Amino acid sequence: MPRPADFRVLSLIPPMTQLNTPYPSTAYLTGFLRSRGVAAVQADLALALVLRLMSGEGLAQLRDAALVLPEEERSGTVNFFLDHFERYAQTIDRVIAFLQGRDSTLAHRIASRGLLPEGPRFSALDAYDDEETGDPLGWAFGALGSTDRARHLATLYLNDLADVLQGAVDERFEFVRYAESLAAAQPTFDPLAQALAAPPNLVDQTLAALTLTAMAEHQPQLVLLSVPFPGSVYGALRIAQTIKQAHPDVCICLGGGFVNTELRELAEPRLFDFVDFVTLDGGERPVLSLIEHLQGQRSRERLVRTFVRQDGRVKFMNWPEPDVPFEDVGTPTWDGLPIHDYLSLLDMLNPMHRLWSDGRWNKLTVAHGCYWKKCSFCDVSLDYIGRYETASASTLVDRIERIVAETGQTGFHFVDEAAPPKMLKALAEELLRRNVQISWWGNIRFEKTFTPELSELLAQSGCIAMSGGLEVASDRLLALMQKGVTVDQVARVTRGMADAGILVHAYLMYGFPTQTLQDTVDALEYVRQLFENGCIHSGFFHRFVCTVHSPVGLNPEAYGVQLVPLPPVTFAKNDIGFIDPTPMPKGVDHDILGRGLKKAIYNFMHGVGLEQDVREWFELPRGVCPKPTVKRDRIARALAS
C-alpha cells in the first residue's frame, strides 16, 4: 500500500470536450487536492488526441485507413482528401500552429484562399456570396479582418478532416460529441460494451498510446476520469480499458456531469470491469474519502457518494459527511495542461457565438448551484443546481489574481448555471477597487435586478458578454416554466446590457408542454424584434427535452403531459418521452417548426431577414401558419416605457 507521501492522483480529460480551452473539472480538482497536500497532476487527452490525429503523421495514417475502404464505400469527403492528400500533408502542421497562435503571419496566405485544399465544408461559404465584390466573407470581416477570416477558413479545413475521420475510420467521430449516442440516456450498457469489445480503430489506438505515455510520465496510484458529457464517456472507458490492461494495480474513478445527471441509479456491474469507483456530485469530498480509503485510513463502507461493485452487484456507499464549502475549495490550477497548445477556432461568424470556440478562457465559478432553482425544465433536484453556495468577492478576486499569475491569461468564462446579480455586483466592485484588469463573460437570468446602471458597472469591470435563458418568448409559457421573467423585462435588461457594450446571447426553446403553433409563431416574432431593436446579438433554439430530474419529469400532470414509461434501466437515465395532447394543425409538428426557427435565427444573427414576415421561415402553407398576434412594435414600446 503506498504511503501518503507517495500517493499520486492523475486527473484526465477524455475525448471529447473543447479544443480552445481546457474543460475545468480537472483544474478544479487538482487545485483542491494540492491545497490538501495531495500530489495531484492532470492531463488533457482530448486535446492530445486531436493534435496527434491532426498532424502530418496522423494524416498519413488516416490516408492508409481510407485507402483500405472499397472505392464504392468512400464518401465524397474521403475521395477529396485522397485526391488532395499532398496539400493536406503540406499544410496541416502550419494550420495547427496558426490556430494555436504560434504562426500569425500565415493568416495572409490562408485568407487569400490559395493555400488550403477546400473540401465540401467550404460550400457553406456560398451562402455568403457578395455579388458586388465576389468576396463571400467580405460582409463579415471587411478589408482588415484577415486573421479572423483565416481562422474561419482553417476551421472549415479541420472540419473537413473530421468528416474524413468519420467516413474512413469511425462514423461516431466528432470534435465535441464523440460517440455520444452510445451513452446518452442509454438504459443498458450493451451499446458501450459492444463498442468497447470491438477491435480498436485508428482513433482508439492513438488514444491508447497517449494514455500509456501519460501513465508512464505521472505514475499515479489513482486516476480520476471526468466525463462532463455523453460525448466523453466512450473515450473515458477506452482510456480506462488501456490502463486496466497495462496497469491493473492502478485504481480508476469515474465522475463528472454525465455521471451526476444520468447514472444516479446505476445498477450495471459491467461498468466496473473498466473502473473501480463511480462518484456523484461535487468531487471534493468523495475523492478525499476515496484517497483515505486507498491509503488504509477509511473503510469501504465509509466512502461518500460512491458506487462500487461488491459480490457482483453495484452498491452505493454514502457515509454522511458534509461537502467542502465553496469558500474552501481552493483555486483551480492549470499547471500541467498545455495552455498554449489549444486551438482558437472560428466556426460561427457571429461575434457573441464565437466565444465558445475562440480563445483560451480561464473557467471559474462565481457560486455553486443556482440561486433561483425553480425553472420547470431544469434539473433543480440535483446537487449541481440545488446546492447554492457563494464565496466572498475578495476570495473570488484572490483566485482570479492567482490564475492570471499562473496562466498569463486575463480572459475568464464564469461557468455558473446562473450567476447571481448580487455576487456579480460585489465582484465587479472588488475588481475595480483592486484595479484588476480582466475580460469576462458568463450566464445569468435576465431578471430586473440587472439594471442599466449595474450593466455599466459590469462592463467597466471587464464584462464583454452575457448569455441567458429567454426560453420560449411567451409570457404564458414563461410563467408555466416558473422562469420568473417576462418578455418585456428581458427586452429592457438585454438592451441595457447591449447599450453598455456587452454582447448578449439568448438561449431559446421550442416544444415545451402545451406550446401551440400560435405560441411558436409569436415567440419568433418576439425574437425578431429583440434582434431588430439591438437587444440580443445571438441566440440558439433547442428542442425541449423532458428529464427525470426536472419538475416536468417529476410532476408531469401539472404541465398537462403524460410521460412515456421507460424500459428497465440499469445504466443511464435522464431523457424521458412525453405525450402532449395540445392540438396542432394536421401535418405540423415541432420538428418542422424547429427547422424554421433555427433557419430564422441563423439569419437574424447575420442581420438577414429582419424585415420579413416571420411566417416565411416556416415550411408551412400560408393558410396553415397563423399570423403573429404580437404587434410589430411591441418590443420598441416596451423599451420606450
PEJO-V228795 format. One record per residue. N is the residue number from 1. RES is the residue in one letter. SS is DSSP state (2 for helix, 1 for strand, 0 for the rest). PSI is psi in degrees with one decimal (none if undefined). OMEGA is omega as a letter, one per 40 degrees, with the letter a starting at -180 (999 if undefined). Layout:
# PEJO-V228795
n,res,ss,psi,omega
N,RES,SS,PSI,OMEGA
N,RES,SS,PSI,OMEGA
This chain:
# PEJO-V228795
n,res,ss,psi,omega
1,M,0,129.8,a
2,P,0,140.4,i
3,R,0,154.7,a
4,P,2,-39.0,a
5,A,2,-22.5,a
6,D,2,-6.9,a
7,F,0,126.2,a
8,R,1,133.7,a
9,V,1,128.7,i
10,L,1,119.6,i
11,S,1,130.9,a
12,L,1,139.2,i
13,I,1,111.3,a
14,P,0,160.7,i
15,P,0,141.4,e
16,M,0,148.5,i
17,T,0,-109.0,i
18,Q,0,155.2,i
19,L,0,-13.5,a
20,N,0,-15.5,a
21,T,0,151.9,a
22,P,0,139.9,i
23,Y,0,136.9,a
24,P,0,-10.0,a
25,S,2,-42.9,a
26,T,2,-33.0,i
27,A,2,-40.2,i
28,Y,2,-51.4,a
29,L,2,-40.2,a
30,T,2,-43.3,i
31,G,2,-43.0,i
32,F,2,-48.3,a
33,L,2,-39.4,i
34,R,2,-34.7,i
35,S,2,-18.9,i
36,R,0,13.4,i
37,G,0,12.4,i
38,V,0,138.0,i
39,A,1,95.3,a
40,A,1,135.9,i
41,V,1,170.5,a
42,Q,1,159.7,i
43,A,1,149.1,i
44,D,1,96.4,a
45,L,2,-16.6,i
46,A,2,-50.4,i
47,L,2,-44.0,a
48,A,2,-39.1,a
49,L,2,-46.6,a
50,V,2,-41.9,a
51,L,2,-33.4,i
52,R,2,-42.7,i
53,L,2,-39.0,a
54,M,0,61.8,i
55,S,0,170.4,i
56,G,2,-44.7,i
57,E,2,-41.7,a
58,G,2,-40.2,i
59,L,2,-32.2,i
60,A,2,-41.0,i
61,Q,2,-37.2,i
62,L,2,-40.1,i
63,R,2,-43.5,i
64,D,2,-41.0,i
65,A,2,-38.4,a
66,A,2,-35.8,a
67,L,2,-22.8,i
68,V,2,-27.0,a
69,L,0,138.3,i
70,P,0,146.2,a
71,E,2,-35.7,a
72,E,2,-14.7,a
73,E,2,-2.2,a
74,R,0,132.5,i
75,S,0,168.3,i
76,G,2,-35.9,i
77,T,2,-42.0,i
78,V,2,-43.7,i
79,N,2,-39.9,i
80,F,2,-42.2,i
81,F,2,-45.5,a
82,L,2,-40.2,a
83,D,2,-30.1,a
84,H,0,26.7,a
85,F,2,-42.2,a
86,E,2,-39.7,i
87,R,2,-38.3,i
88,Y,2,-46.4,a
89,A,2,-34.8,a
90,Q,2,-22.6,a
91,T,2,-19.0,a
92,I,2,-45.6,a
93,D,2,-36.4,i
94,R,2,-38.1,i
95,V,2,-43.2,i
96,I,2,-44.3,i
97,A,2,-39.7,i
98,F,2,-46.3,a
99,L,2,-21.0,i
100,Q,0,-3.1,a
101,G,0,16.7,a
102,R,0,-2.8,a
103,D,0,66.6,a
104,S,2,-29.2,a
105,T,2,-14.2,i
106,L,2,-15.6,a
107,A,2,-37.8,a
108,H,2,-41.7,a
109,R,2,-39.5,i
110,I,2,-45.7,a
111,A,2,-23.6,a
112,S,0,-10.3,i
113,R,0,19.5,i
114,G,0,-10.0,a
115,L,0,-46.8,a
116,L,0,142.9,i
117,P,0,135.5,a
118,E,0,98.5,a
119,G,0,-164.1,a
120,P,2,-31.1,a
121,R,2,-25.3,a
122,F,2,-12.4,i
123,S,2,-20.4,i
124,A,2,-23.6,a
125,L,2,-21.6,a
126,D,2,-27.3,a
127,A,2,-18.4,a
128,Y,2,13.1,a
129,D,0,126.8,i
130,D,0,109.5,a
131,E,0,-29.6,a
132,E,0,-43.4,a
133,T,0,-19.5,a
134,G,0,8.7,a
135,D,0,108.6,a
136,P,0,-21.0,a
137,L,0,4.8,a
138,G,2,-37.4,a
139,W,2,-30.7,a
140,A,2,-40.3,a
141,F,2,-14.7,i
142,G,0,-161.1,a
143,A,0,-22.6,a
144,L,0,-7.0,a
145,G,0,45.7,a
146,S,2,-34.2,a
147,T,2,-46.9,i
148,D,2,-39.6,i
149,R,2,-45.9,a
150,A,2,-37.1,i
151,R,2,-38.1,i
152,H,2,-43.4,i
153,L,2,-39.8,i
154,A,2,-33.2,i
155,T,2,-42.0,i
156,L,2,-39.2,i
157,Y,2,-46.2,i
158,L,2,-38.0,i
159,N,2,-36.0,i
160,D,2,-43.6,a
161,L,2,-35.2,i
162,A,2,-37.8,i
163,D,2,-34.0,i
164,V,2,-44.6,i
165,L,2,-40.6,a
166,Q,2,-39.1,a
167,G,2,-26.8,a
168,A,2,-21.7,a
169,V,0,-54.8,a
170,D,0,110.0,a
171,E,0,-13.5,a
172,R,0,-3.5,a
173,F,0,131.6,i
174,E,0,156.9,a
175,F,0,-22.2,a
176,V,0,-56.5,a
177,R,0,67.7,a
178,Y,0,116.1,i
179,A,0,34.0,a
180,E,2,-30.5,a
181,S,2,-18.8,i
182,L,2,-21.7,a
183,A,0,-34.5,a
184,A,0,116.4,i
185,A,0,33.2,i
186,Q,0,116.1,a
187,P,0,-24.6,i
188,T,0,164.1,a
189,F,0,-3.1,a
190,D,2,-49.3,a
191,P,2,-41.8,i
192,L,2,-41.3,a
193,A,2,-42.4,i
194,Q,2,-41.7,a
195,A,2,-39.9,a
196,L,2,-21.7,i
197,A,2,-12.8,a
198,A,0,152.7,i
199,P,0,137.9,a
200,P,0,135.2,i
201,N,0,-171.4,a
202,L,2,-41.7,i
203,V,2,-45.5,i
204,D,2,-44.1,a
205,Q,2,-40.5,i
206,T,2,-43.7,i
207,L,2,-39.2,i
208,A,2,-43.0,i
209,A,2,-40.9,i
210,L,2,-36.4,i
211,T,2,-46.4,a
212,L,2,-35.4,i
213,T,2,-44.1,i
214,A,2,-39.1,i
215,M,2,-41.2,i
216,A,2,-36.9,a
217,E,2,-42.1,a
218,H,2,-24.6,i
219,Q,0,59.3,a
220,P,0,160.9,i
221,Q,0,-22.7,i
222,L,1,131.1,i
223,V,1,128.0,i
224,L,1,122.3,i
225,L,1,116.3,a
226,S,1,120.1,i
227,V,0,91.5,a
228,P,0,-27.7,a
229,F,0,158.9,i
230,P,2,-30.0,a
231,G,2,6.8,i
232,S,2,2.8,a
233,V,2,-47.6,a
234,Y,2,-46.1,i
235,G,2,-41.0,i
236,A,2,-42.6,a
237,L,2,-28.3,i
238,R,2,-39.6,i
239,I,2,-47.2,a
240,A,2,-40.3,i
241,Q,2,-44.6,i
242,T,2,-43.6,a
243,I,2,-43.0,a
244,K,2,-35.9,a
245,Q,2,-39.0,a
246,A,2,-28.5,a
247,H,0,70.3,a
248,P,0,-18.3,a
249,D,0,-11.4,a
250,V,0,132.9,i
251,C,1,144.7,a
252,I,1,132.7,i
253,C,1,134.1,a
254,L,1,133.4,i
255,G,1,-171.9,i
256,G,0,178.7,a
257,G,2,-41.4,i
258,F,2,-45.6,i
259,V,2,-46.2,a
260,N,2,-27.6,a
261,T,2,-45.8,a
262,E,2,-15.8,a
263,L,0,27.8,a
264,R,0,-20.4,i
265,E,0,34.2,a
266,L,0,129.2,i
267,A,0,20.3,a
268,E,0,103.8,a
269,P,2,-23.1,a
270,R,2,-25.2,i
271,L,2,-29.5,a
272,F,2,4.4,i
273,D,2,-19.2,a
274,F,0,-37.6,a
275,V,0,160.7,a
276,D,0,-28.7,a
277,F,1,148.6,i
278,V,1,121.1,a
279,T,1,150.8,a
280,L,0,149.1,i
281,D,0,-159.4,a
282,G,0,129.3,a
283,G,2,-12.7,a
284,E,2,-55.2,a
285,R,2,-46.1,i
286,P,2,-39.3,a
287,V,2,-39.2,i
288,L,2,-43.9,a
289,S,2,-34.6,i
290,L,2,-42.4,i
291,I,2,-42.9,i
292,E,2,-38.7,i
293,H,2,-45.3,a
294,L,2,-21.1,i
295,Q,0,6.0,i
296,G,0,14.7,a
297,Q,0,-2.8,a
298,R,0,138.6,i
299,S,0,163.6,i
300,R,2,-33.8,a
301,E,2,-15.5,a
302,R,2,18.3,i
303,L,0,154.5,a
304,V,0,123.2,i
305,R,0,53.1,a
306,T,1,127.6,i
307,F,1,139.8,i
308,V,1,167.4,i
309,R,1,125.8,a
310,Q,1,122.1,a
311,D,0,39.0,i
312,G,0,3.2,a
313,R,1,155.8,i
314,V,1,132.1,i
315,K,1,139.7,a
316,F,1,117.0,i
317,M,1,124.1,a
318,N,0,70.3,i
319,W,0,129.9,a
320,P,0,112.1,a
321,E,0,134.2,a
322,P,0,149.5,i
323,D,0,157.6,i
324,V,0,125.2,a
325,P,0,145.7,a
326,F,2,-33.7,i
327,E,2,-23.6,a
328,D,2,10.9,a
329,V,0,-8.7,i
330,G,0,-177.6,a
331,T,0,129.5,i
332,P,0,150.2,i
333,T,0,139.8,i
334,W,0,12.1,i
335,D,0,128.8,a
336,G,0,-16.8,i
337,L,0,140.6,a
338,P,0,75.8,a
339,I,0,-17.0,i
340,H,0,2.3,a
341,D,0,-3.3,a
342,Y,0,156.6,a
343,L,0,121.9,i
344,S,0,102.3,a
345,L,0,159.1,i
346,L,0,85.8,a
347,D,0,-20.6,i
348,M,0,128.5,a
349,L,0,-16.8,i
350,N,0,131.7,a
351,P,0,-30.5,i
352,M,0,-44.4,a
353,H,2,-30.8,a
354,R,2,-17.3,a
355,L,2,-28.3,a
356,W,2,-24.3,a
357,S,0,-4.2,a
358,D,0,121.3,i
359,G,0,151.0,a
360,R,0,97.3,a
361,W,0,134.5,i
362,N,1,121.1,a
363,K,1,130.5,a
364,L,1,153.7,a
365,T,0,129.0,i
366,V,0,-40.0,a
367,A,1,150.4,i
368,H,1,131.5,i
369,G,0,-167.3,a
370,C,0,130.8,a
371,Y,0,-19.8,a
372,W,0,-53.5,i
373,K,0,50.6,i
374,K,0,-17.1,a
375,C,0,130.7,a
376,S,0,-14.9,i
377,F,0,-3.6,a
378,C,0,155.1,a
379,D,0,61.7,a
380,V,0,-14.7,a
381,S,0,-7.0,a
382,L,0,158.9,a
383,D,2,-40.0,a
384,Y,2,-16.1,i
385,I,2,-47.7,a
386,G,2,-27.3,a
387,R,0,99.4,a
388,Y,0,122.0,i
389,E,1,147.3,i
390,T,1,166.2,i
391,A,0,162.7,a
392,S,0,155.4,i
393,A,2,-35.7,i
394,S,2,-43.0,i
395,T,2,-42.5,a
396,L,2,-43.1,a
397,V,2,-32.5,i
398,D,2,-45.1,i
399,R,2,-42.0,i
400,I,2,-44.9,a
401,E,2,-39.4,i
402,R,2,-39.2,i
403,I,2,-42.8,i
404,V,2,-42.5,i
405,A,2,-35.7,a
406,E,2,-44.0,a
407,T,2,-22.7,a
408,G,0,7.7,a
409,Q,0,132.8,a
410,T,0,10.9,i
411,G,1,131.5,a
412,F,1,136.5,i
413,H,1,111.2,i
414,F,1,117.1,a
415,V,0,24.6,i
416,D,0,151.7,i
417,E,0,-43.3,i
418,A,0,103.4,a
419,A,0,130.3,a
420,P,0,135.1,a
421,P,2,-36.7,i
422,K,2,-42.0,i
423,M,2,-38.2,i
424,L,2,-38.6,i
425,K,2,-47.4,i
426,A,2,-39.1,i
427,L,2,-45.5,i
428,A,2,-44.0,i
429,E,2,-39.1,a
430,E,2,-38.8,i
431,L,2,-43.6,a
432,L,2,-39.0,i
433,R,2,-39.7,a
434,R,2,-4.8,a
435,N,0,43.5,i
436,V,0,118.0,a
437,Q,0,107.3,i
438,I,0,166.8,i
439,S,1,135.3,a
440,W,1,158.3,i
441,W,1,162.8,a
442,G,1,-166.8,a
443,N,1,136.5,a
444,I,1,173.8,i
445,R,0,137.1,a
446,F,0,65.5,a
447,E,0,162.7,a
448,K,0,-16.7,i
449,T,0,-27.4,i
450,F,0,77.5,i
451,T,0,165.4,i
452,P,2,-35.0,i
453,E,2,-42.2,i
454,L,2,-38.3,i
455,S,2,-41.9,i
456,E,2,-42.8,i
457,L,2,-45.4,i
458,L,2,-42.0,i
459,A,2,-40.9,i
460,Q,2,-31.3,a
461,S,0,-5.2,i
462,G,0,2.7,i
463,C,1,125.1,a
464,I,1,-19.8,a
465,A,1,152.6,i
466,M,1,140.9,i
467,S,1,153.3,i
468,G,1,162.3,a
469,G,1,112.1,i
470,L,1,-25.9,i
471,E,1,-124.8,i
472,V,0,120.1,a
473,A,0,72.8,a
474,S,0,123.2,a
475,D,2,-36.5,i
476,R,2,-47.4,a
477,L,2,-32.6,i
478,L,2,-37.6,i
479,A,2,-41.5,i
480,L,2,-35.6,i
481,M,0,-12.1,a
482,Q,0,41.4,a
483,K,0,-26.5,i
484,G,0,17.7,i
485,V,0,164.1,i
486,T,0,164.8,a
487,V,2,-43.9,i
488,D,2,-40.7,i
489,Q,2,-44.3,i
490,V,2,-41.5,a
491,A,2,-44.9,a
492,R,2,-40.3,a
493,V,2,-47.8,a
494,T,2,-36.8,i
495,R,2,-37.4,i
496,G,2,-39.6,i
497,M,2,-44.2,i
498,A,2,-41.1,i
499,D,2,-26.5,i
500,A,0,0.6,i
501,G,0,15.2,a
502,I,0,126.5,i
503,L,1,142.2,a
504,V,1,129.2,i
505,H,1,135.5,i
506,A,1,126.1,i
507,Y,1,130.9,a
508,L,1,155.2,a
509,M,1,149.1,i
510,Y,1,158.5,a
511,G,0,17.4,i
512,F,0,149.0,a
513,P,0,133.6,a
514,T,0,8.3,i
515,Q,0,125.7,a
516,T,0,173.0,i
517,L,2,-41.3,i
518,Q,2,-42.3,i
519,D,2,-42.3,a
520,T,2,-44.3,i
521,V,2,-45.0,i
522,D,2,-39.7,i
523,A,2,-42.7,i
524,L,2,-34.7,i
525,E,2,-40.6,i
526,Y,2,-46.1,a
527,V,2,-42.0,i
528,R,2,-44.6,a
529,Q,2,-33.8,i
530,L,2,-41.1,i
531,F,2,-45.9,a
532,E,2,-35.5,a
533,N,0,11.3,i
534,G,0,24.9,a
535,C,0,-40.6,a
536,I,0,153.0,a
537,H,0,-21.4,i
538,S,1,167.9,i
539,G,1,169.1,i
540,F,1,126.2,i
541,F,1,126.7,i
542,H,1,153.0,a
543,R,1,132.8,i
544,F,0,132.4,i
545,V,0,125.3,i
546,C,0,128.9,i
547,T,1,154.3,a
548,V,0,-17.7,a
549,H,0,-2.6,a
550,S,0,162.1,i
551,P,2,-36.2,i
552,V,2,-43.6,i
553,G,2,-31.1,a
554,L,2,-25.9,a
555,N,0,66.1,a
556,P,2,-30.1,a
557,E,2,-32.2,a
558,A,2,-15.1,a
559,Y,2,10.2,i
560,G,0,23.7,a
561,V,1,164.7,i
562,Q,1,129.0,a
563,L,1,145.2,i
564,V,0,124.3,a
565,P,0,137.9,i
566,L,0,152.6,i
567,P,0,171.6,i
568,P,0,131.5,a
569,V,0,124.8,i
570,T,0,-11.6,a
571,F,0,-106.9,a
572,A,0,136.9,i
573,K,0,115.2,i
574,N,0,-74.4,a
575,D,1,142.1,i
576,I,0,132.9,i
577,G,0,156.9,i
578,F,1,157.4,i
579,I,1,120.9,i
580,D,1,113.5,a
581,P,0,0.2,a
582,T,0,124.9,a
583,P,0,144.1,i
584,M,0,151.0,i
585,P,0,152.4,a
586,K,0,132.4,i
587,G,0,3.6,a
588,V,0,132.4,i
589,D,0,174.5,a
590,H,2,-26.1,i
591,D,2,-44.7,i
592,I,2,-45.0,a
593,L,2,-36.6,a
594,G,2,-36.8,i
595,R,2,-41.3,i
596,G,2,-41.4,i
597,L,2,-43.9,a
598,K,2,-37.9,i
599,K,2,-41.5,a
600,A,2,-48.7,a
601,I,2,-30.8,i
602,Y,2,-42.5,i
603,N,2,-40.2,i
604,F,2,-39.9,a
605,M,2,-23.8,i
606,H,0,13.5,i
607,G,0,21.1,a
608,V,0,136.5,i
609,G,0,16.4,a
610,L,0,-15.5,a
611,E,0,-15.3,a
612,Q,0,160.5,i
613,D,0,129.2,a
614,V,2,-20.3,i
615,R,2,-23.7,a
616,E,2,-16.3,i
617,W,2,-18.9,a
618,F,0,140.6,a
619,E,0,58.6,a
620,L,0,146.6,i
621,P,0,145.2,a
622,R,0,-34.3,a
623,G,0,-19.2,a
624,V,0,-38.1,a
625,C,0,118.1,a
626,P,0,155.6,i
627,K,0,143.0,i
628,P,0,139.5,i
629,T,0,-7.6,i
630,V,0,126.5,i
631,K,0,144.9,a
632,R,0,-10.4,i
633,D,0,19.4,a
634,R,2,-47.5,a
635,I,2,-38.6,i
636,A,2,-40.7,i
637,R,2,-36.9,i
638,A,2,-39.2,i
639,L,2,-37.6,a
640,A,2,-29.3,a
641,S,0,none,999
